[in-house]
Amino acid sequence: MQHENEPLNPGDEASPDAPGVGEDTCATCRGTGTVDGKQCAMCGGTGKVLQGIGGG
Ligand SMILES: [Zn+2]
């Protein structure tokens, strides 16, 4: 199932509406949303990525 309003970024590990999933600071840009002055591709410039926080 895809959400056009909230497209997943490459750094996201799971769907936003999946159980046990939460936001975490993007390790690539360290939460800044930019890398070397460019938009971080992993988090899409949000500075956050979705990671599974349950059952891990
Ligand atoms: Zn990032």
N, CA, C, O and the ligand as a Tripos MOL2 file, in Angstrom:
@<TRIPOS>MOLECULE
protein
  225   223    57     0     0
PROTEIN
NO_CHARGES

@<TRIPOS>ATOM
      1 N           0.8460   -1.1880    0.0000 N.3       1 MET1
      2 CA          0.0000    0.0000    0.0000 C.3       1 MET1
      3 C           0.8900    1.2500    0.0000 C.2       1 MET1
      4 O           1.8290    1.3450    0.7900 O.2       1 MET1
      5 N           0.6000    2.1800   -0.8640 N.am      2 GLN2
      6 CA          1.4350    3.3590   -0.9520 C.3       2 GLN2
      7 C           0.6700    4.6060   -0.5430 C.2       2 GLN2
      8 O          -0.5350    4.7310   -0.7600 O.2       2 GLN2
      9 N           1.4150    5.5200    0.0550 N.am      3 HIS3
     10 CA          0.8120    6.7690    0.4670 C.3       3 HIS3
     11 C           1.4120    7.9090   -0.3520 C.2       3 HIS3
     12 O           2.5900    8.2380   -0.2120 O.2       3 HIS3
     13 N           0.6080    8.4860   -1.1810 N.am      4 GLU4
     14 CA          1.1390    9.5190   -2.0610 C.3       4 GLU4
     15 C           1.5370   10.7630   -1.2790 C.2       4 GLU4
     16 O           2.4270   11.5080   -1.6910 O.2       4 GLU4
     17 N           0.8830   10.9790   -0.1640 N.am      5 ASN5
     18 CA          1.1870   12.1680    0.6230 C.3       5 ASN5
     19 C           2.4840   12.0110    1.4190 C.2       5 ASN5
     20 O           3.1560   12.9940    1.7320 O.2       5 ASN5
     21 N           2.8250   10.7610    1.7430 N.am      6 GLU6
     22 CA          4.0370   10.5420    2.5100 C.3       6 GLU6
     23 C           4.8810    9.4520    1.8750 C.2       6 GLU6
     24 O           4.9090    8.3170    2.3500 O.2       6 GLU6
     25 N           5.5670    9.8030    0.8000 N.am      7 PRO7
     26 CA          6.3910    8.7980    0.1260 C.3       7 PRO7
     27 C           7.5510    8.3560    1.0060 C.2       7 PRO7
     28 O           8.1340    9.1580    1.7360 O.2       7 PRO7
     29 N           7.8720    7.0990    0.9290 N.am      8 LEU8
     30 CA          8.9710    6.5710    1.7270 C.3       8 LEU8
     31 C          10.3020    7.0290    1.1510 C.2       8 LEU8
     32 O          10.4730    7.1210   -0.0650 O.2       8 LEU8
     33 N          11.2110    7.3060    2.0200 N.am      9 ASN9
     34 CA         12.5490    7.6700    1.6070 C.3       9 ASN9
     35 C          13.4420    6.4310    1.6370 C.2       9 ASN9
     36 O          13.1320    5.4470    2.3080 O.2       9 ASN9
     37 N          14.5480    6.4900    0.9060 N.am     10 PRO10
     38 CA         15.4490    5.3300    0.8520 C.3      10 PRO10
     39 C          15.9020    4.8820    2.2310 C.2      10 PRO10
     40 O          16.1660    3.6980    2.4430 O.2      10 PRO10
     41 N          15.9950    5.8170    3.1710 N.am     11 GLY11
     42 CA         16.4830    5.4780    4.5080 C.3      11 GLY11
     43 C          15.4170    4.9100    5.4120 C.2      11 GLY11
     44 O          15.7160    4.4440    6.5110 O.2      11 GLY11
     45 N          14.1780    4.9440    4.9640 N.am     12 ASP12
     46 CA         13.1030    4.4110    5.7820 C.3      12 ASP12
     47 C          13.0950    2.9000    5.7360 C.2      12 ASP12
     48 O          13.2230    2.2930    4.6730 O.2      12 ASP12
     49 N          12.9440    2.3050    6.8980 N.am     13 GLU13
     50 CA         12.9830    0.8500    6.9720 C.3      13 GLU13
     51 C          11.5980    0.2390    6.9060 C.2      13 GLU13
     52 O          11.4500   -0.9480    6.6130 O.2      13 GLU13
     53 N          10.5900    1.0400    7.1750 N.am     14 ALA14
     54 CA          9.2560    0.4760    7.2030 C.3      14 ALA14
     55 C           8.2200    1.5380    6.8930 C.2      14 ALA14
     56 O           8.5240    2.7310    6.8930 O.2      14 ALA14
     57 N           7.0290    1.1170    6.6370 N.am     15 SER15
     58 CA          5.9380    2.0220    6.3500 C.3      15 SER15
     59 C           5.5470    2.7940    7.6110 C.2      15 SER15
     60 O           5.5480    2.2380    8.7090 O.2      15 SER15
     61 N           5.2120    4.0780    7.4500 N.am     16 PRO16
     62 CA          4.8600    4.9050    8.6000 C.3      16 PRO16
     63 C           3.6980    4.3590    9.4090 C.2      16 PRO16
     64 O           3.6180    4.5970   10.6150 O.2      16 PRO16
     65 N           2.8070    3.6380    8.7730 N.am     17 ASP17
     66 CA          1.6290    3.1540    9.4900 C.3      17 ASP17
     67 C           1.7930    1.7230    9.9830 C.2      17 ASP17
     68 O           0.8470    1.1170   10.4850 O.2      17 ASP17
     69 N           2.9960    1.1920    9.8350 N.am     18 ALA18
     70 CA          3.2370   -0.1540   10.3220 C.3      18 ALA18
     71 C           3.4080   -0.1380   11.8400 C.2      18 ALA18
     72 O           3.9140    0.8320   12.4040 O.2      18 ALA18
     73 N           2.9890   -1.2050   12.4860 N.am     19 PRO19
     74 CA          3.1270   -1.2720   13.9520 C.3      19 PRO19
     75 C           4.5820   -1.3830   14.3820 C.2      19 PRO19
     76 O           5.3900   -2.0430   13.7300 O.2      19 PRO19
     77 N           4.8930   -0.7390   15.4710 N.am     20 GLY20
     78 CA          6.2410   -0.8290   16.0130 C.3      20 GLY20
     79 C           7.2530   -0.0430   15.2200 C.2      20 GLY20
     80 O           8.4440   -0.3510   15.2460 O.2      20 GLY20
     81 N           6.7890    0.9740   14.5140 N.am     21 VAL21
     82 CA          7.7100    1.7810   13.7150 C.3      21 VAL21
     83 C           7.7470    3.2060   14.2520 C.2      21 VAL21
     84 O           6.7100    3.7790   14.5870 O.2      21 VAL21
     85 N           8.9260    3.7620   14.3290 N.am     22 GLY22
     86 CA          9.0580    5.1160   14.8260 C.3      22 GLY22
     87 C          10.1240    5.8840   14.0820 C.2      22 GLY22
     88 O          10.9320    5.3160   13.3460 O.2      22 GLY22
     89 N          10.1110    7.1810   14.2870 N.am     23 GLU23
     90 CA         11.1060    8.0120   13.6360 C.3      23 GLU23
     91 C          12.4250    7.9890   14.4030 C.2      23 GLU23
     92 O          12.4550    7.9270   15.6320 O.2      23 GLU23
     93 N          13.4900    8.0410   13.6520 N.am     24 ASP24
     94 CA         14.8090    8.1060   14.2610 C.3      24 ASP24
     95 C          15.6610    9.0840   13.4620 C.2      24 ASP24
     96 O          15.4160    9.3270   12.2800 O.2      24 ASP24
     97 N          16.6340    9.6210   14.1130 N.am     25 THR25
     98 CA         17.4890   10.5820   13.4220 C.3      25 THR25
     99 C          18.2610    9.9010   12.3080 C.2      25 THR25
    100 O          18.8260    8.8240   12.4960 O.2      25 THR25
    101 N          18.2790   10.5410   11.1470 N.am     26 CYS26
    102 CA         18.9780    9.9880   10.0000 C.3      26 CYS26
    103 C          20.4790    9.9530   10.2900 C.2      26 CYS26
    104 O          21.0820   10.9620   10.6570 O.2      26 CYS26
    105 N          21.0590    8.7790   10.1180 N.am     27 ALA27
    106 CA         22.4800    8.6120   10.4190 C.3      27 ALA27
    107 C          23.3450    9.2060    9.3160 C.2      27 ALA27
    108 O          24.5130    9.5260    9.5370 O.2      27 ALA27
    109 N          22.7700    9.3490    8.1360 N.am     28 THR28
    110 CA         23.5430    9.8560    7.0040 C.3      28 THR28
    111 C          23.8070   11.3550    7.1350 C.2      28 THR28
    112 O          24.9260   11.8180    6.9160 O.2      28 THR28
    113 N          22.7860   12.0930    7.4880 N.am     29 CYS29
    114 CA         22.9400   13.5470    7.6180 C.3      29 CYS29
    115 C          22.9040   13.9810    9.0770 C.2      29 CYS29
    116 O          23.0100   15.1690    9.3840 O.2      29 CYS29
    117 N          22.7550   13.0140    9.9700 N.am     30 ARG30
    118 CA         22.7190   13.2950   11.4070 C.3      30 ARG30
    119 C          21.6110   14.2610   11.7750 C.2      30 ARG30
    120 O          21.7580   15.0960   12.6690 O.2      30 ARG30
    121 N          20.5100   14.1320   11.0740 N.am     31 GLY31
    122 CA         19.3430   14.9270   11.4270 C.3      31 GLY31
    123 C          19.3270   16.3270   10.8390 C.2      31 GLY31
    124 O          18.4020   17.0980   11.0960 O.2      31 GLY31
    125 N          20.3300   16.6590   10.0630 N.am     32 THR32
    126 CA         20.3680   17.9980    9.4910 C.3      32 THR32
    127 C          19.5370   18.0920    8.2210 C.2      32 THR32
    128 O          19.0650   19.1690    7.8580 O.2      32 THR32
    129 N          19.3600   16.9580    7.5460 N.am     33 GLY33
    130 CA         18.5870   16.9560    6.3050 C.3      33 GLY33
    131 C          19.4280   17.2830    5.0810 C.2      33 GLY33
    132 O          18.9550   17.2180    3.9460 O.2      33 GLY33
    133 N          20.6830   17.6360    5.3340 N.am     34 THR34
    134 CA         21.5480   17.9690    4.2060 C.3      34 THR34
    135 C          22.9050   17.2930    4.3640 C.2      34 THR34
    136 O          23.3830   17.0840    5.4790 O.2      34 THR34
    137 N          23.5030   16.9630    3.2550 N.am     35 VAL35
    138 CA         24.8430   16.3860    3.2540 C.3      35 VAL35
    139 C          25.6960   17.1630    2.2660 C.2      35 VAL35
    140 O          25.4080   17.1970    1.0700 O.2      35 VAL35
    141 N          26.7360   17.7790    2.7740 N.am     36 ASP36
    142 CA         27.6170   18.5870    1.9250 C.3      36 ASP36
    143 C          26.8330   19.6630    1.1670 C.2      36 ASP36
    144 O          27.1300   19.9670    0.0120 O.2      36 ASP36
    145 N          25.8520   20.2180    1.8240 N.am     37 GLY37
    146 CA         25.0860   21.2950    1.2090 C.3      37 GLY37
    147 C          23.9890   20.8260    0.2800 C.2      37 GLY37
    148 O          23.3010   21.6340   -0.3440 O.2      37 GLY37
    149 N          23.8280   19.5060    0.1920 N.am     38 LYS38
    150 CA         22.7770   18.9770   -0.6720 C.3      38 LYS38
    151 C          21.7480   18.2180    0.1510 C.2      38 LYS38
    152 O          22.0420   17.7330    1.2440 O.2      38 LYS38
    153 N          20.5590   18.1250   -0.3780 N.am     39 GLN39
    154 CA         19.5140   17.3990    0.3270 C.3      39 GLN39
    155 C          19.8870   15.9450    0.5150 C.2      39 GLN39
    156 O          20.2920   15.2610   -0.4250 O.2      39 GLN39
    157 N          19.7430   15.4840    1.7450 N.am     40 CYS40
    158 CA         20.0810   14.1000    2.0520 C.3      40 CYS40
    159 C          19.1450   13.1560    1.3120 C.2      40 CYS40
    160 O          17.9230   13.2870    1.3830 O.2      40 CYS40
    161 N          19.7400   12.1980    0.5980 N.am     41 ALA41
    162 CA         18.9420   11.2730   -0.1990 C.3      41 ALA41
    163 C          18.3150   10.1790    0.6630 C.2      41 ALA41
    164 O          17.2990    9.5910    0.2930 O.2      41 ALA41
    165 N          18.9160    9.9180    1.7880 N.am     42 MET42
    166 CA         18.4200    8.8300    2.6320 C.3      42 MET42
    167 C          17.1060    9.1740    3.3210 C.2      42 MET42
    168 O          16.2020    8.3430    3.4160 O.2      42 MET42
    169 N          17.0150   10.3990    3.7950 N.am     43 CYS43
    170 CA         15.8120   10.7970    4.5140 C.3      43 CYS43
    171 C          14.9810   11.7820    3.7100 C.2      43 CYS43
    172 O          13.9170   12.2120    4.1530 O.2      43 CYS43
    173 N          15.4670   12.1370    2.5290 N.am     44 GLY44
    174 CA         14.7350   13.0660    1.6850 C.3      44 GLY44
    175 C          14.7540   14.4820    2.2260 C.2      44 GLY44
    176 O          13.9030   15.2990    1.8750 O.2      44 GLY44
    177 N          15.7180   14.7700    3.0750 N.am     45 GLY45
    178 CA         15.8540   16.1210    3.5980 C.3      45 GLY45
    179 C          15.0620   16.3680    4.8650 C.2      45 GLY45
    180 O          15.0110   17.4940    5.3600 O.2      45 GLY45
    181 N          14.4470   15.3250    5.3910 N.am     46 THR46
    182 CA         13.6580   15.4950    6.6060 C.3      46 THR46
    183 C          14.5170   15.3910    7.8570 C.2      46 THR46
    184 O          14.1450   15.8870    8.9200 O.2      46 THR46
    185 N          15.6660   14.7450    7.7230 N.am     47 GLY47
    186 CA         16.5320   14.5550    8.8850 C.3      47 GLY47
    187 C          16.1090   13.3870    9.7480 C.2      47 GLY47
    188 O          16.7250   13.0880   10.7700 O.2      47 GLY47
    189 N          15.0470   12.7350    9.3150 N.am     48 LYS48
    190 CA         14.5630   11.5940   10.0960 C.3      48 LYS48
    191 C          14.2750   10.4160    9.1830 C.2      48 LYS48
    192 O          13.9190   10.5890    8.0170 O.2      48 LYS48
    193 N          14.4280    9.2460    9.7120 N.am     49 VAL49
    194 CA         14.0860    8.0450    8.9760 C.3      49 VAL49
    195 C          13.1770    7.1830    9.8380 C.2      49 VAL49
    196 O          13.1640    7.2980   11.0640 O.2      49 VAL49
    197 N          12.4320    6.3330    9.1880 N.am     50 LEU50
    198 CA         11.5370    5.4400    9.9170 C.3      50 LEU50
    199 C          12.2360    4.1160   10.1720 C.2      50 LEU50
    200 O          12.7610    3.4770    9.2610 O.2      50 LEU50
    201 N          12.2250    3.7240   11.4350 N.am     51 GLN51
    202 CA         12.8670    2.4640   11.7880 C.3      51 GLN51
    203 C          11.9510    1.6370   12.6610 C.2      51 GLN51
    204 O          11.1370    2.1580   13.4230 O.2      51 GLN51
    205 N          12.1060    0.3460   12.5290 N.am     52 GLY52
    206 CA         11.3400   -0.5500   13.3770 C.3      52 GLY52
    207 C          11.8840   -0.5040   14.7910 C.2      52 GLY52
    208 O          13.0770   -0.7210   15.0030 O.2      52 GLY52
    209 N          11.0210   -0.2230   15.7680 N.am     53 ILE53
    210 CA         11.4850   -0.0900   17.1430 C.3      53 ILE53
    211 C          10.9690   -1.2200   18.0180 C.2      53 ILE53
    212 O          11.2670   -1.2810   19.2110 O.2      53 ILE53
    213 N          10.1910   -2.1130   17.4170 N.am     54 GLY54
    214 CA          9.6310   -3.2000   18.1960 C.3      54 GLY54
    215 C          10.1510   -4.5480   17.7320 C.2      54 GLY54
    216 O          10.4540   -4.7350   16.5540 O.2      54 GLY54
    217 N          10.2530   -5.4750   18.6530 N.am     55 GLY55
    218 CA         10.6450   -6.8400   18.3180 C.3      55 GLY55
    219 C          12.0670   -6.9680   17.8430 C.2      55 GLY55
    220 O          12.4600   -8.0180   17.3350 O.2      55 GLY55
    221 N          12.8450   -5.9190   17.9990 N.am     56 GLY56
    222 CA         14.1870   -5.9950   17.5170 C.3      56 GLY56
    223 C          15.1750   -6.3670   18.5930 C.2      56 GLY56
    224 O          16.3720   -6.4700   18.3240 O.2      56 GLY56
    225 ZN         19.3410   12.2610    6.1290 Zn       57 ZN57
@<TRIPOS>BOND
     1     1     2 1
     2     2     3 1
     3     3     4 2
     4     3     5 am
     5     5     6 1
     6     6     7 1
     7     7     8 2
     8     7     9 am
     9     9    10 1
    10    10    11 1
    11    11    12 2
    12    11    13 am
    13    13    14 1
    14    14    15 1
    15    15    16 2
    16    15    17 am
    17    17    18 1
    18    18    19 1
    19    19    20 2
    20    19    21 am
    21    21    22 1
    22    22    23 1
    23    23    24 2
    24    23    25 am
    25    25    26 1
    26    26    27 1
    27    27    28 2
    28    27    29 am
    29    29    30 1
    30    30    31 1
    31    31    32 2
    32    31    33 am
    33    33    34 1
    34    34    35 1
    35    35    36 2
    36    35    37 am
    37    37    38 1
    38    38    39 1
    39    39    40 2
    40    39    41 am
    41    41    42 1
    42    42    43 1
    43    43    44 2
    44    43    45 am
    45    45    46 1
    46    46    47 1
    47    47    48 2
    48    47    49 am
    49    49    50 1
    50    50    51 1
    51    51    52 2
    52    51    53 am
    53    53    54 1
    54    54    55 1
    55    55    56 2
    56    55    57 am
    57    57    58 1
    58    58    59 1
    59    59    60 2
    60    59    61 am
    61    61    62 1
    62    62    63 1
    63    63    64 2
    64    63    65 am
    65    65    66 1
    66    66    67 1
    67    67    68 2
    68    67    69 am
    69    69    70 1
    70    70    71 1
    71    71    72 2
    72    71    73 am
    73    73    74 1
    74    74    75 1
    75    75    76 2
    76    75    77 am
    77    77    78 1
    78    78    79 1
    79    79    80 2
    80    79    81 am
    81    81    82 1
    82    82    83 1
    83    83    84 2
    84    83    85 am
    85    85    86 1
    86    86    87 1
    87    87    88 2
    88    87    89 am
    89    89    90 1
    90    90    91 1
    91    91    92 2
    92    91    93 am
    93    93    94 1
    94    94    95 1
    95    95    96 2
    96    95    97 am
    97    97    98 1
    98    98    99 1
    99    99   100 2
   100    99   101 am
   101   101   102 1
   102   102   103 1
   103   103   104 2
   104   103   105 am
   105   105   106 1
   106   106   107 1
   107   107   108 2
   108   107   109 am
   109   109   110 1
   110   110   111 1
   111   111   112 2
   112   111   113 am
   113   113   114 1
   114   114   115 1
   115   115   116 2
   116   115   117 am
   117   117   118 1
   118   118   119 1
   119   119   120 2
   120   119   121 am
   121   121   122 1
   122   122   123 1
   123   123   124 2
   124   123   125 am
   125   125   126 1
   126   126   127 1
   127   127   128 2
   128   127   129 am
   129   129   130 1
   130   130   131 1
   131   131   132 2
   132   131   133 am
   133   133   134 1
   134   134   135 1
   135   135   136 2
   136   135   137 am
   137   137   138 1
   138   138   139 1
   139   139   140 2
   140   139   141 am
   141   141   142 1
   142   142   143 1
   143   143   144 2
   144   143   145 am
   145   145   146 1
   146   146   147 1
   147   147   148 2
   148   147   149 am
   149   149   150 1
   150   150   151 1
   151   151   152 2
   152   151   153 am
   153   153   154 1
   154   154   155 1
   155   155   156 2
   156   155   157 am
   157   157   158 1
   158   158   159 1
   159   159   160 2
   160   159   161 am
   161   161   162 1
   162   162   163 1
   163   163   164 2
   164   163   165 am
   165   165   166 1
   166   166   167 1
   167   167   168 2
   168   167   169 am
   169   169   170 1
   170   170   171 1
   171   171   172 2
   172   171   173 am
   173   173   174 1
   174   174   175 1
   175   175   176 2
   176   175   177 am
   177   177   178 1
   178   178   179 1
   179   179   180 2
   180   179   181 am
   181   181   182 1
   182   182   183 1
   183   183   184 2
   184   183   185 am
   185   185   186 1
   186   186   187 1
   187   187   188 2
   188   187   189 am
   189   189   190 1
   190   190   191 1
   191   191   192 2
   192   191   193 am
   193   193   194 1
   194   194   195 1
   195   195   196 2
   196   195   197 am
   197   197   198 1
   198   198   199 1
   199   199   200 2
   200   199   201 am
   201   201   202 1
   202   202   203 1
   203   203   204 2
   204   203   205 am
   205   205   206 1
   206   206   207 1
   207   207   208 2
   208   207   209 am
   209   209   210 1
   210   210   211 1
   211   211   212 2
   212   211   213 am
   213   213   214 1
   214   214   215 1
   215   215   216 2
   216   215   217 am
   217   217   218 1
   218   218   219 1
   219   219   220 2
   220   219   221 am
   221   221   222 1
   222   222   223 1
   223   223   224 2
@<TRIPOS>SUBSTRUCTURE
     1 MET1         2 RESIDUE 1 A MET
     2 GLN2         6 RESIDUE 1 A GLN
     3 HIS3        10 RESIDUE 1 A HIS
     4 GLU4        14 RESIDUE 1 A GLU
     5 ASN5        18 RESIDUE 1 A ASN
     6 GLU6        22 RESIDUE 1 A GLU
     7 PRO7        26 RESIDUE 1 A PRO
     8 LEU8        30 RESIDUE 1 A LEU
     9 ASN9        34 RESIDUE 1 A ASN
    10 PRO10       38 RESIDUE 1 A PRO
    11 GLY11       42 RESIDUE 1 A GLY
    12 ASP12       46 RESIDUE 1 A ASP
    13 GLU13       50 RESIDUE 1 A GLU
    14 ALA14       54 RESIDUE 1 A ALA
    15 SER15       58 RESIDUE 1 A SER
    16 PRO16       62 RESIDUE 1 A PRO
    17 ASP17       66 RESIDUE 1 A ASP
    18 ALA18       70 RESIDUE 1 A ALA
    19 PRO19       74 RESIDUE 1 A PRO
    20 GLY20       78 RESIDUE 1 A GLY
    21 VAL21       82 RESIDUE 1 A VAL
    22 GLY22       86 RESIDUE 1 A GLY
    23 GLU23       90 RESIDUE 1 A GLU
    24 ASP24       94 RESIDUE 1 A ASP
    25 THR25       98 RESIDUE 1 A THR
    26 CYS26      102 RESIDUE 1 A CYS
    27 ALA27      106 RESIDUE 1 A ALA
    28 THR28      110 RESIDUE 1 A THR
    29 CYS29      114 RESIDUE 1 A CYS
    30 ARG30      118 RESIDUE 1 A ARG
    31 GLY31      122 RESIDUE 1 A GLY
    32 THR32      126 RESIDUE 1 A THR
    33 GLY33      130 RESIDUE 1 A GLY
    34 THR34      134 RESIDUE 1 A THR
    35 VAL35      138 RESIDUE 1 A VAL
    36 ASP36      142 RESIDUE 1 A ASP
    37 GLY37      146 RESIDUE 1 A GLY
    38 LYS38      150 RESIDUE 1 A LYS
    39 GLN39      154 RESIDUE 1 A GLN
    40 CYS40      158 RESIDUE 1 A CYS
    41 ALA41      162 RESIDUE 1 A ALA
    42 MET42      166 RESIDUE 1 A MET
    43 CYS43      170 RESIDUE 1 A CYS
    44 GLY44      174 RESIDUE 1 A GLY
    45 GLY45      178 RESIDUE 1 A GLY
    46 THR46      182 RESIDUE 1 A THR
    47 GLY47      186 RESIDUE 1 A GLY
    48 LYS48      190 RESIDUE 1 A LYS
    49 VAL49      194 RESIDUE 1 A VAL
    50 LEU50      198 RESIDUE 1 A LEU
    51 GLN51      202 RESIDUE 1 A GLN
    52 GLY52      206 RESIDUE 1 A GLY
    53 ILE53      210 RESIDUE 1 A ILE
    54 GLY54      214 RESIDUE 1 A GLY
    55 GLY55      218 RESIDUE 1 A GLY
    56 GLY56      222 RESIDUE 1 A GLY
    57 ZN57       225 GROUP 0 **** ****
